[in-house]
Amino acid sequence: MVERHARAIAAPPEAVWDALHRADFGRSRAVRLLLWLRGLGRRSALRLADVVAGGFVALGARPPNELALGAVGRFWTPSGGRRRLADADAFRRFEEAGCAKAAWDFRLEPSGDGTLLSTETRVYCLDAKSRRRFLVYWRLIGPFSGLIRREILKVVAREAERR
């Protein structure tokens, strides 16, 4: 599964990069509601560092152009069944049947007087059974997952353009 979203932002890549790290994604009511429905509780703030602290691992970065994060788990279960990983190498080596790997990146490209900020999410299921379960889950959750990503892009754009 691959999902992509993009947004033009009236700010240079360096400002967008800073905003990506500084923005509180929880400023979006939709993001707060969907995370609450997922059982992730209410947080005072939800920044990129909080996403990493919540179980994503940094896979790589090329400031101010690209950032990649990864997570593994059984995303179709109520808790998400996430596994804690030490680093990018552990993510690459992870091969446990019954799980899936998700990679999420942000790309910043100069565009006219601003920046095109895009995000791509890829999910790879490690066996046929997990793939079937994930596809059923994704039919239901996919549109809401996309909404979260679009809302994150909107929050980052507001933060970058505000400066």
C-alpha positions in Angstrom: 0.0 0.0 0.0 1.3 3.4 -0.9 -0.4 6.7 -0.1 0.8 10.2 -1.1 -0.3 13.7 -0.3 1.2 17.1 -1.0 0.7 20.8 -0.3 2.2 24.0 -1.7 3.5 26.3 1.1 4.4 29.9 0.7 7.7 29.7 2.6 11.3 28.5 1.7 12.3 24.9 2.4 14.3 25.8 5.5 11.3 27.5 7.1 9.1 24.5 6.2 11.7 22.1 7.6 11.7 24.0 10.9 7.9 24.2 10.9 7.7 20.4 10.4 9.6 19.9 13.5 8.0 22.6 15.5 4.3 22.3 14.5 1.8 20.8 16.9 -0.2 18.4 14.7 -2.8 18.2 17.6 -3.9 21.7 16.6 -6.1 20.0 14.1 -9.4 18.9 15.6 -9.6 16.1 13.1 -6.2 14.7 14.1 -7.1 14.9 17.8 -10.5 13.2 17.3 -9.1 10.4 15.1 -6.2 9.7 17.5 -8.7 9.6 20.4 -10.9 7.2 18.5 -7.9 5.0 17.9 -7.4 4.9 21.6 -4.2 7.0 21.7 -5.6 9.3 24.3 -5.5 13.0 24.6 -2.1 14.8 24.4 -1.2 18.3 25.3 0.8 18.5 22.1 1.7 16.2 19.2 4.9 17.2 17.5 7.2 15.1 15.3 9.4 14.3 18.3 6.3 12.9 20.0 5.6 10.7 17.0 9.1 9.3 17.4 8.7 8.9 21.1 5.5 7.0 20.5 7.2 4.2 18.6 8.4 5.5 15.2 12.1 5.3 14.5 14.1 7.7 12.4 15.1 6.0 9.2 17.1 8.9 7.8 17.1 12.6 7.1 18.6 15.1 4.6 17.8 18.5 6.0 16.0 20.5 4.8 14.8 18.2 2.0 13.7 14.8 3.4 12.9 13.0 6.5 11.8 9.3 6.8 10.3 7.5 9.8 9.3 3.8 10.3 7.2 1.7 12.5 6.4 -2.0 12.7 3.4 -3.7 14.2 0.0 -5.3 13.7 -1.7 -2.0 12.7 -5.1 -3.7 12.2 -5.4 -4.6 16.0 -7.0 -2.1 18.4 -3.7 -1.2 20.0 -1.8 -1.2 16.7 0.5 -3.9 18.1 3.6 -1.7 17.6 7.0 -3.1 18.3 9.7 -0.8 19.7 12.8 -0.7 17.6 16.2 0.7 18.5 17.1 2.2 15.2 16.9 2.2 11.4 19.0 -0.9 11.2 16.6 -2.8 13.4 13.7 -1.6 11.2 15.5 -2.9 8.1 16.2 -6.3 9.7 12.7 -6.8 11.2 11.0 -9.8 9.5 8.5 -11.2 12.1 5.6 -12.9 10.4 2.2 -11.6 11.3 3.4 -8.0 11.3 3.7 -5.1 8.8 6.3 -2.4 8.3 5.3 1.2 7.6 7.6 3.9 6.3 6.5 7.5 6.3 8.4 10.3 4.7 8.3 14.0 4.2 9.9 15.6 1.2 10.4 19.3 0.7 11.1 20.7 -2.8 11.6 24.3 -3.8 8.6 25.4 -5.9 8.5 28.9 -7.3 8.7 31.2 -4.3 7.8 28.5 -1.9 8.0 24.8 -1.1 6.1 21.7 -2.1 5.8 19.6 1.0 4.8 16.0 0.3 4.3 12.9 2.4 4.3 9.3 1.4 3.3 6.3 3.4 4.3 2.8 2.4 3.2 -0.4 4.2 4.7 -3.7 3.6 3.1 -6.8 5.1 5.5 -9.6 6.0 3.3 -12.5 5.1 0.0 -13.3 3.3 -2.1 -13.5 6.5 -0.9 -10.1 7.7 -1.5 -8.7 4.2 -5.2 -9.9 4.2 -5.8 -8.5 7.7 -4.2 -5.2 6.8 -6.2 -4.8 3.6 -9.5 -5.3 5.5 -8.3 -2.8 8.1 -7.2 -0.3 5.3 -10.6 -0.4 3.6 -12.1 1.0 6.8 -9.2 3.2 8.1 -7.5 4.4 4.9 -9.6 7.5 4.3 -9.2 8.6 7.9 -5.4 8.0 7.7 -5.3 10.1 4.6 -7.2 12.9 6.4 -4.6 12.8 9.2 -1.8 13.3 6.7 -3.6 16.1 4.9 -4.3 17.8 8.2 -0.6 17.5 9.2 0.4 19.2 6.0 -2.1 22.0 6.7 -0.8 22.5 10.2 2.8 22.6 9.0 1.9 25.1 6.2 0.2 27.4 8.7 3.2 27.2 11.0 5.7 27.9 8.2 3.7 30.7 6.6 3.1 32.4 10.0 6.8 33.0 10.5 
